[in-house]
Amino acid sequence: MENMIENTDCLEYIKTLPNKSVDLVLTDPPYFIGFDGGKGWDSKWKTEQEYLDWCKEWTTECVRVLKDNRMLIKNITVIGMGFIGLPTALLLANSKTLINCIDIDKNKISELKKGNLFIKERDIKNLFDKKKKFLRFSDKIIKSNTYIVCLPTPTKKIDKFFYKQDLKIINKSFFQLEKILKKNDLVIIESTCPPKTALNFYQKINKKIKFHVSTCPERAIPGSPIHEMTNNSRIIGSSSNLAYKKPRMIYDKFVKGKVIGPL
């Protein structure tokens, strides 16, 4: 079944696949798409319960066909729509899955919804024009099972010889994620952080929720981020072997360089 495209009902097709035969399920089901402001449902779902039963059925089938220790990615949330976050969202949207694009700057989100870009680079504009229908913009974190953190960690001067990274912005996002993370969710940190930043975040929350965390520092500079993010090698640090395999599957979708994991 390699490199095949099936134009059919996804639920009926997945029922034909054998158990534990799939490496990755990347899907974006309709989230209440048939519900019209509380007035009623379309012809596919007459009630909310019918919709929930359908969600349970396709999720069960996805889990059935997945191989052991493989991954179901329903959608991806990218936090931070800056010079790294926006290109990352655009590259991931090549898979035609819904990408949740998050930034606390309400004006930036408003402009992006209108199609107005703050990054004046041709490659990004071309990608945005092609992929914007696969992007959902919000100033609040949208629940997902995969989060990619692309937030600034600016360096501030402490004294003449000592500089320190300001983690206020990324720590705020960690606090927000702590409230919504579910079991087996994945958090990938692309922000440049001091040693043990990801470890401290993981150890604090993992006591309550068993989730996965990975680090994959961004490798791009303004001017040609799409080229660099596509062709540069990436290094992944992870809280476990599975926490390496999951982001590896994601980055393999668009990274042409080497993707290097733990030794």
Summary of the structure (lengths in Angstrom):
residues: 263
radius of gyration: 19.4
end to end distance: 32.5
largest distance: 68.2
contacts: 739
relative contact order: 0.12
helix: 37%
strand: 19%
